[in-house]
Amino acid sequence: MAAKKPVRLSVGRGEKLPVSKGAGLTAKGRAKYNRATGSNLKAPQRSGPRHDSFCARSSGWTGERGKAARKRWGCT
C-alpha cells in the first residue's frame, strides 16, 4: 500500500494563519484538508462542551506552546 501524500497548506493562499496571528487553519484550510482526507475538522470554539473539555484537559500544560494554545482558546 502506498503512503498517502500530506496535505500542503499555505499561509500565502489563506489556508492557515501565520504564527504572529495565532497560527491555526482558516475556514478555507479546514475545507481543503477535509476534502483531501475525508476528515471533519471543526473550528475552535470559544464556548460550549468542546471548549470546556479542551480547557480541562490542557490545564496542566506549562510550556510556551501550551500556554499559547490555552490563550488562543480563551482558557483562564
N, C-alpha and C positions, 0 to 999 in steps of 0.2 A: 504494500500500500504506500503510495507516495505521500510525502509530508505536505501539509497544507501551507500555502504561502500566507505570510502575515498580512493583515490589512494595513495599508500605508495611509496614515492620516497626516495632514499638513496644517500648520498654523497659517501659512500664506493662502491656502484655499478656503480658510474659515472653518475647518473641520475640528480644530481644537484651539484652546486659548493658550497664550504664552504664559510662562511662569509668573511674570510680573502682574498678570491679571487673574491669578489664582489657578492656572492650569485647568485641566479637565476638558471634556469633549463638549462641543456645541451641539445643538439640535441636528445640524447638518452632519456632523461627525458621527453622532449616535445612529442616525438613519443609514449612513454608509456602512458602518460596522454591522448593524443589524441585517442589512441586505446581504452582505458578504458572508456572514457566519450563521445566519438563521437565529441569532440571539434576540433578546428582548430587553436591551438596556433601557433604563429609565433615567430621567434627570434627578439630581439630588433634590431632596425636599426640605423645606425649612420647618415643616410641622407635620405631624402625623406619625403613624406607627414606624415607618422606615427611619424617620429622623430620630425618634426616641430610642429605637433599637441601636442605631449606629452610635449615638452618644453614650449609651450604656456600655456597649461593647468596647468602645475606644477610651473609656475613662482612665485607663492605666497607661496610655501612651504618653511617654515623656520626651521622646526625641523631637528634633526640629520638624521633621516631616509630619509626624503625628500631631504635633501642636498646630501646624499649619492646616492640616486636614480638618481638625476639630474646629478651628476658627472659621474656615470656609463653610462648614456645616452649621455654624451658629451654636455650637455646644459650649456651655459655660464650665 
